[in-house]
Amino acid sequence: MLITRCRLTLHDTVFFATREMGTLYETERFFHNYALSYALFNDSLLKVPYFWASYRPRYAEDMEKLNQRGIYVTPARPIRWDYLLITWKMAQVSYHRQSAKFGGRNYPANYGRAKEIAPESEFEFFVIHKEPVTLPRWIRLGKWASKALVEPQKSVQMDVSKGAFVSASPLNPLDLPKSLPLTVYDLVSMPPVSLVNNARFEGEHYALDEKTKLPAHLRYTFPT
């Protein structure tokens, strides 16, 4: 398999609501592999329309297209990051929306704060692929379609190794092969599937170097 290590640098603030705590909407410091997959291949392999009438996600149908091409994208881990706390307030205009001071809650319905990842934050992820792939230099992420720079390194041909290892990347637990059961890991709670970080395994993996190891046979998998 070919493995491409990628550096991701934010050029805008990035926001997505990982947790909602009262008036605070918090963004997790990891990027899910579904979001990265859409951002990297939306204009080439996935062809997701600009407008979609349904709110129902099509993860299984879309990610299977990447499975068929032997492509897998890992979640991104933070290397250097910071947060910005943004306060927003919507005007209560009677002709636009119903005026309400309290919406059944003990805080105003038109006020909130968003904890967003700051520009110049840096992340790392990996693309595992059978054939050479062309990755875009710029992608869009998050609710605001924020701009981010993708800097891939040279793709490296890797053979499968065996033994104990710690994954260098956060992982989507649904995508792990059955031969690598999860035992020790840190849970990163975020939708639509919580990730695992610092996961320890015993089995087949790819070793880019002494410290950078990834599980072998990763593929997008969805429960039926």
SERO-4910 file (N, C-alpha, C, O; in steps of 0.05 Angstrom, whole numbers):
BEGIN
 pado doro    nc1    nc2    nc3   cac1   cac2   cac3    cc1    cc2    cc3    oc1    oc2    oc3
  Met    A     17    -24      0      0      0      0     17     25      0     40     25     10
  Leu    A      7     46    -12     20     72    -11      8     88     12    -16     88     17
  Ile    A     25    102     27     16    119     49     27    147     45     51    151     41
  Thr    A     10    167     46     17    195     43     11    209     69    -12    211     78
  Arg    A     32    220     82     29    236    106     22    264     97     35    275     80
  Cys    A      2    277    110     -7    303    102     -8    322    125    -15    315    148
  Arg    A      1    347    120     -1    368    140    -24    386    132    -26    394    109
  Leu    A    -41    393    152    -64    410    147    -61    435    164    -58    434    188
  Thr    A    -62    459    150    -59    485    164    -84    501    159    -92    506    136
  Leu    A    -96    511    180   -121    526    177   -114    555    170    -96    567    181
  His    A   -129    566    151   -127    594    144   -151    611    152   -152    635    148
  Asp    A   -170    598    164   -194    611    176   -200    597    202   -189    576    208
  Thr    A   -218    610    218   -228    595    241   -246    572    231   -260    575    211
  Val    A   -245    550    245   -262    527    238   -281    521    261   -273    519    284
  Phe    A   -306    517    254   -327    511    274   -344    488    265   -353    487    243
  Phe    A   -349    470    284   -370    450    281   -378    443    310   -360    441    328
  Ala    A   -403    438    315   -413    435    342   -409    406    352   -426    389    347
  Thr    A   -386    401    365   -381    375    377   -398    371    402   -409    350    406
  Arg    A   -399    392    419   -414    392    444   -429    418    446   -419    439    439
  Glu    A   -454    416    457   -470    439    462   -476    440    491   -491    423    502
  Met    A   -465    460    505   -468    462    534   -481    489    540   -467    509    544
  Gly    A   -507    489    542   -521    515    546   -517    533    522   -525    526    500
  Thr    A   -505    556    527   -501    575    505   -474    571    492   -466    586    474
  Leu    A   -458    551    501   -431    547    490   -432    523    470   -441    501    477
  Tyr    A   -422    528    446   -419    508    425   -390    503    421   -375    521    411
  Glu    A   -380    479    427   -352    474    428   -343    456    404   -356    437    397
  Thr    A   -320    463    392   -308    449    370   -286    431    381   -267    441    394
  Glu    A   -287    405    375   -266    387    383   -240    392    367   -242    401    344
  Arg    A   -217    386    378   -192    392    364   -182    369    346   -159    367    339
  Phe    A   -200    351    339   -194    330    319   -213    334    295   -235    344    298
  Phe    A   -204    325    272   -222    325    248   -229    296    242   -211    279    240
  His    A   -255    291    239   -264    264    233   -256    256    205   -253    272    187
  Asn    A   -252    230    201   -243    221    175   -266    223    154   -260    224    130
  Tyr    A   -291    223    162   -313    228    143   -311    256    131   -312    260    107
  Ala    A   -307    276    149   -305    304    140   -281    308    121   -283    321    100
  Leu    A   -258    296    128   -234    298    111   -238    284     84   -229    294     64
  Ser    A   -252    261     85   -256    247     60   -273    263     40   -267    264     17
  Tyr    A   -294    275     51   -311    292     33   -295    316     23   -297    323      0
  Ala    A   -280    329     41   -265    352     33   -244    346     12   -240    362     -6
  Leu    A   -231    323     14   -209    316     -4   -219    306    -31   -206    311    -52
  Phe    A   -242    292    -32   -250    278    -56   -278    286    -66   -289    272    -84
  Asn    A   -289    307    -55   -316    315    -64   -316    323    -93   -337    319   -107
  Asp    A   -295    335   -104   -295    344   -132   -284    323   -151   -284    328   -175
  Ser    A   -276    300   -141   -265    280   -159   -280    253   -158   -291    245   -178
  Leu    A   -280    240   -135   -291    213   -133   -319    212   -121   -335    195   -129
  Leu    A   -326    230   -103   -352    229    -89   -374    243   -104   -396    233   -105
  Lys    A   -368    267   -116   -388    282   -131   -413    287   -116   -435    281   -126
  Val    A   -411    298    -92   -434    305    -76   -446    331    -87   -432    350    -90
  Pro    A   -473    332    -92   -485    356   -103   -484    379    -84   -483    375    -59
  Tyr    A   -484    404    -94   -483    428    -77   -508    429    -60   -507    436    -37
  Phe    A   -531    422    -71   -556    422    -56   -566    394    -53   -568    378    -72
  Trp    A   -573    387    -28   -584    360    -22   -610    364     -6   -609    376     16
  Ala    A   -632    355    -16   -658    361     -3   -662    346     23   -678    356     40
  Ser    A   -648    325     28   -651    309     52   -629    315     72   -606    321     64
  Tyr    A   -636    314     98   -616    317    119   -604    290    127   -586    289    145
  Arg    A   -612    269    115   -602    242    121   -575    238    109   -572    241     84
  Pro    A   -554    232    124   -527    229    113   -526    204     96   -541    184     99
  Arg    A   -507    204     77   -503    182     59   -474    171     62   -460    166     42
  Tyr    A   -465    169     87   -437    160     91   -431    133     78   -411    131     64
  Ala    A   -448    114     83   -443     87     73   -440     87     42   -422     75     31
  Glu    A   -459    100     28   -459    100     -1   -434    115    -12   -422    106    -31
  Asp    A   -428    138      1   -406    154     -9   -379    142     -3   -361    141    -20
  Met    A   -375    132     22   -349    121     29   -343     95     15   -320     88     12
  Glu    A   -364     81      6   -360     56     -8   -346     61    -35   -331     44    -45
  Lys    A   -350     85    -46   -336     92    -71   -306     94    -66   -290     86    -84
  Leu    A   -298    103    -43   -269    104    -36   -259     76    -30   -236     69    -38
  Asn    A   -275     59    -17   -267     31    -13   -261     17    -39   -242      2    -41
  Gln    A   -278     22    -59   -274      9    -85   -249     17    -99   -238      2   -115
  Arg    A   -239     41    -92   -214     51   -104   -190     45    -86   -168     52    -93
  Gly    A   -195     32    -64   -173     25    -46   -161     50    -32   -137     51    -28
  Ile    A   -178     69    -25   -170     94    -12   -182     96     16   -205     90     20
  Tyr    A   -165    104     35   -175    108     62   -161    132     74   -137    136     71
  Val    A   -176    149     87   -166    173    100   -169    170    130   -191    164    140
  Thr    A   -148    174    145   -150    173    175   -160    200    186   -159    220    172
  Pro    A   -171    200    210   -177    225    223   -151    241    227   -129    230    226
  Ala    A   -154    267    232   -131    285    235   -126    291    265   -145    297    279
  Arg    A   -101    290    273    -94    296    301    -82    324    302    -69    333    282
  Pro    A    -86    339    323    -74    366    326    -44    364    332    -35    348    348
  Ile    A    -29    381    318      0    385    324      5    410    339     19    410    360
  Arg    A     -7    432    330     -5    458    343    -32    472    339    -40    476    316
  Trp    A    -46    479    361    -72    491    357    -78    511    379    -65    511    400
  Asp    A    -98    527    373   -108    546    393   -138    550    388   -148    542    367
  Tyr    A   -152    563    407   -180    567    404   -187    597    405   -172    613    417
  Leu    A   -209    604    392   -221    631    394   -249    627    405   -264    609    396
  Leu    A   -257    645    423   -284    644    433   -300    667    421   -295    690    426
  Ile    A   -320    660    404   -335    679    389   -363    682    401   -377    661    406
  Thr    A   -372    706    407   -399    711    418   -417    721    395   -409    739    380
  Trp    A   -441    710    393   -459    718    372   -487    724    384   -494    713    405
  Lys    A   -501    742    371   -528    749    381   -545    755    357   -538    772    340
  Met    A   -569    743    355   -588    747    334   -609    767    343   -619    765    365
  Ala    A   -615    787    327   -636    806    333   -663    793    333   -668    776    315
  Gln    A   -680    800    352   -707    789    352   -725    808    337   -736    827    348
  Val    A   -728    803    311   -744    820    294   -770    806    289   -771    783    280
  Ser    A   -792    820    294   -818    807    293   -826    797    266   -839    776    263
  Tyr    A   -817    811    244   -825    802    218   -807    779    208   -814    767    187
  His    A   -786    774    221   -767    753    213   -770    727    230   -770    705    219
  Arg    A   -774    730    255   -777    707    273   -793    716    297   -794    739    304
  Gln    A   -805    696    310   -821    703    334   -804    713    356   -784    701    364
  Ser    A   -811    736    367   -797    748    389   -801    732    414   -824    727    423
  Ala    A   -779    723    426   -781    708    451   -757    713    468   -734    709    459
  Lys    A   -761    721    492   -739    726    510   -727    700    521   -703    697    522
  Phe    A   -745    682    528   -737    656    537   -752    634    522   -777    635    520
  Gly    A   -738    615    511   -750    593    496   -753    568    513   -745    547    504
  Gly    A   -765    570    536   -768    546    553   -742    539    567   -739    517    578
  Arg    A   -722    557    565   -696    552    578   -690    576    596   -704    596    596
  Asn    A   -669    573    613   -663    595    631   -641    613    620   -626    625    635
  Tyr    A   -639    614    594   -620    633    581   -633    642    554   -649    627    543
  Pro    A   -625    665    544   -637    676    519   -633    657    496   -612    645    493
  Ala    A   -654    654    479   -652    636    456   -637    648    433   -629    633    415
  Asn    A   -632    674    433   -618    686    410   -589    694    416   -578    711    402
  Tyr    A   -578    682    437   -551    689    445   -534    663    448   -545    643    456
  Gly    A   -509    665    441   -492    641    444   -463    647    440   -455    669    432
  Arg    A   -446    628    446   -417    630    442   -407    605    428   -415    583    434
  Ala    A   -389    609    410   -377    587    394   -347    586    400   -333    605    396
  Lys    A   -338    563    408   -309    558    413   -298    546    387   -302    522    381
  Glu    A   -283    562    372   -274    555    345   -244    550    345   -229    563    361
  Ile    A   -234    533    328   -205    528    325   -194    552    309   -204    560    289
  Ala    A   -172    563    319   -160    587    309   -144    583    283   -135    561    278
  Pro    A   -142    604    266   -125    602    243    -96    596    251    -87    602    273
  Glu    A    -81    584    232    -53    575    235    -50    550    253    -28    541    258
  Ser    A    -72    539    262    -71    513    276    -63    492    255    -71    493    232
  Glu    A    -47    472    264    -36    452    246    -44    424    255    -46    418    279
  Phe    A    -49    407    235    -59    380    240    -44    361    222    -32    369    202
  Glu    A    -46    335    229    -33    314    212    -53    291    208    -67    283    226
  Phe    A    -54    281    183    -70    258    177    -55    242    155    -36    251    144
  Phe    A    -66    218    149    -53    200    130    -74    191    110    -98    187    116
  Val    A    -65    188     85    -82    177     63    -69    150     55    -45    150     47
  Ile    A    -83    129     58    -74    102     51    -88     94     24   -112     95     23
  His    A    -72     87      4    -84     83    -22    -68     62    -38    -44     59    -35
  Lys    A    -82     47    -56    -69     27    -72    -55     39    -96    -33     31   -103
  Glu    A    -68     59   -108    -57     72   -132    -51    101   -125    -62    112   -106
  Pro    A    -34    115   -141    -28    143   -136    -54    160   -137    -71    155   -154
  Val    A    -56    179   -119    -79    197   -119    -69    226   -120    -47    232   -111
  Thr    A    -86    243   -130    -81    272   -131    -98    285   -109   -122    284   -110
  Leu    A    -85    298    -91    -99    312    -69   -100    342    -74    -81    353    -85
  Pro    A   -122    355    -68   -124    383    -72   -106    399    -53   -100    390    -31
  Arg    A    -97    422    -62    -80    439    -45    -96    453    -24    -87    458     -1
  Trp    A   -121    461    -31   -139    475    -13   -165    460    -10   -175    449    -29
  Ile    A   -175    459     15   -200    446     20   -216    464     39   -206    484     50
  Arg    A   -242    457     42   -260    472     60   -270    454     81   -277    430     76
  Leu    A   -271    464    106   -279    447    129   -298    462    147   -297    487    149
  Gly    A   -315    447    161   -332    459    182   -357    472    172   -362    473    148
  Lys    A   -372    483    191   -398    496    185   -395    520    167   -412    526    151
  Trp    A   -372    535    170   -368    559    154   -353    554    129   -345    573    115
  Ala    A   -348    528    121   -332    522     98   -306    537     99   -298    550     79
  Ser    A   -291    534    120   -267    549    125   -244    538    108   -243    514    102
  Lys    A   -226    555    100   -205    548     81   -181    536     97   -173    546    118
  Ala    A   -170    514     86   -148    500     98   -128    491     77   -137    482     55
  Leu    A   -103    492     83    -81    484     64    -73    455     69    -68    448     92
  Val    A    -72    439     48    -63    411     50    -35    409     38    -31    417     15
  Glu    A    -16    399     53     11    396     44     19    366     46     29    358     67
  Pro    A     15    350     25     23    322     26     53    318     22     65    332      6
  Gln    A     64    299     37     91    291     32     92    269     10     71    261      0
  Lys    A    116    261      3    118    240    -18    106    214     -9    110    206     14
  Ser    A     90    202    -26     78    176    -20     99    154    -17    118    153    -32
  Val    A     96    137      4    115    116     10    102     89      7     80     85     17
  Gln    A    115     71     -8    105     44    -10    112     28     15    135     27     23
  Met    A     91     16     28     95      3     54     87    -26     52     67    -33     39
  Asp    A    102    -43     66     94    -71     70     83    -74     98     87    -58    115
  Val    A     68    -96    101     56   -101    127     76   -112    147     91   -131    140
  Ser    A     77   -101    171     94   -111    193     75   -124    214     51   -120    213
  Lys    A     87   -139    232     72   -151    254     85   -145    281    109   -141    282
  Gly    A     69   -144    302     79   -139    328     62   -119    343     41   -110    334
  Ala    A     71   -111    367     57    -91    383     63    -63    373     86    -57    364
  Phe    A     44    -46    373     48    -18    364     26      0    376      5     -9    385
  Val    A     32     26    376     13     47    383      7     63    358     25     72    345
  Ser    A    -18     67    352    -26     81    328    -17    110    330    -22    124    350
  Ala    A     -4    120    308      5    148    307    -18    167    300    -15    191    302
  Ser    A    -40    156    293    -63    172    285    -88    165    301    -90    142    309
  Pro    A   -105    184    307   -131    176    318   -146    159    298   -140    160    274
  Leu    A   -164    142    307   -177    122    290   -207    123    293   -217    129    315
  Asn    A   -221    116    272   -249    110    273   -252     81    280   -245     64    264
  Pro    A   -263     74    304   -264     46    312   -280     28    294   -275      4    293
  Leu    A   -300     39    279   -315     22    261   -299     12    238   -306     -9    226
  Asp    A   -277     25    232   -261     19    208   -238     -1    214   -224     -8    195
  Leu    A   -235     -9    238   -214    -27    245   -221    -56    237   -244    -64    240
  Pro    A   -201    -71    228   -206   -100    222   -212   -115    247   -203   -108    269
  Lys    A   -226   -137    245   -233   -154    268   -208   -166    281   -208   -174    304
  Ser    A   -186   -168    265   -162   -179    276   -147   -161    295   -127   -169    307
  Leu    A   -156   -135    297   -144   -116    315   -165   -106    335   -174    -83    332
  Pro    A   -172   -122    355   -191   -112    375   -180    -90    392   -156    -89    398
  Leu    A   -197    -71    399   -190    -49    416   -187    -58    446   -205    -72    456
  Thr    A   -165    -50    458   -161    -57    487   -155    -32    503   -170    -26    522
  Val    A   -134    -18    496   -126      6    511   -126     30    491   -115     29    470
  Tyr    A   -141     51    499   -143     75    482   -155     98    498   -166     94    519
  Asp    A   -153    122    486   -166    146    497   -190    151    479   -187    152    454
  Leu    A   -213    155    490   -238    160    475   -241    190    469   -239    207    487
  Val    A   -246    197    444   -251    224    436   -281    225    428   -288    216    406
  Ser    A   -298    235    445   -326    235    440   -334    257    421   -332    281    427
  Met    A   -344    249    397   -352    268    377   -370    253    357   -365    230    351
  Pro    A   -391    267    346   -408    255    326   -395    255    298   -377    272    294
  Pro    A   -403    238    280   -424    218    283   -414    192    296   -430    175    304
  Val    A   -387    188    297   -375    164    310   -352    174    327   -334    187    317
  Ser    A   -352    167    353   -330    175    370   -304    162    361   -304    139    351
  Leu    A   -282    177    363   -256    167    355   -240    156    378   -247    161    401
  Val    A   -219    141    372   -201    131    393   -173    142    387   -165    143    364
  Asn    A   -159    150    408   -132    161    405   -113    145    422   -120    134    443
  Asn    A    -87    145    414    -66    130    429    -74    101    433    -69     89    454
  Ala    A    -86     89    413    -95     62    414    -71     42    412    -54     46    395
  Arg    A    -71     22    429    -49      2    429    -60    -24    417    -82    -33    423
  Phe    A    -44    -37    400    -52    -61    386    -29    -82    386     -6    -75    392
  Glu    A    -37   -106    379    -18   -127    374    -27   -140    347    -48   -153    347
  Gly    A    -12   -136    326    -20   -147    300     -7   -133    277     14   -121    279
  Glu    A    -20   -135    254    -10   -125    229    -12    -95    227    -33    -83    234
  His    A      9    -82    217      9    -53    216     29    -43    195     45    -59    185
  Tyr    A     28    -18    189     48     -5    172     66     13    190     56     28    206
  Ala    A     92     10    186    112     25    202    127     44    184    145     37    170
  Leu    A    118     70    185    132     90    169    159     96    180    179    101    166
  Asp    A    161     96    207    186     98    221    182     86    249    161     74    254
  Glu    A    201     90    267    200     77    293    176     86    309    165     71    325
  Lys    A    168    112    305    146    123    321    120    126    306     99    130    318
  Thr    A    120    123    280     97    128    264     87    101    252     98     91    233
  Lys    A     66     90    265     55     64    257     25     66    255     12     80    271
  Leu    A     14     53    235    -15     54    230    -25     25    227    -11      8    216
  Pro    A    -50     20    236    -62     -7    231    -64    -13    201    -69      5    185
  Ala    A    -60    -38    194    -64    -47    167    -94    -54    162   -108    -59    181
  His    A   -102    -55    137   -128    -64    129   -151    -46    139   -173    -56    144
  Leu    A   -145    -20    141   -167     -1    148   -185      3    123   -175      6    101
  Arg    A   -211      3    128   -230     10    107   -255     20    120   -262     14    143
  Tyr    A   -270     37    105   -295     48    115   -315     26    119   -321     11    101
  Thr    A   -326     24    144   -345      3    151   -368     15    166   -364     32    183
  Phe    A   -392      5    160   -416     16    173   -433     -8    182   -437    -27    167
  Pro    A   -443     -7    206   -460    -29    216   -485    -31    200   -497    -11    191
  Thr    A   -494    -56    196   -519    -61    181   -541    -69    199   -564    -74    190
***
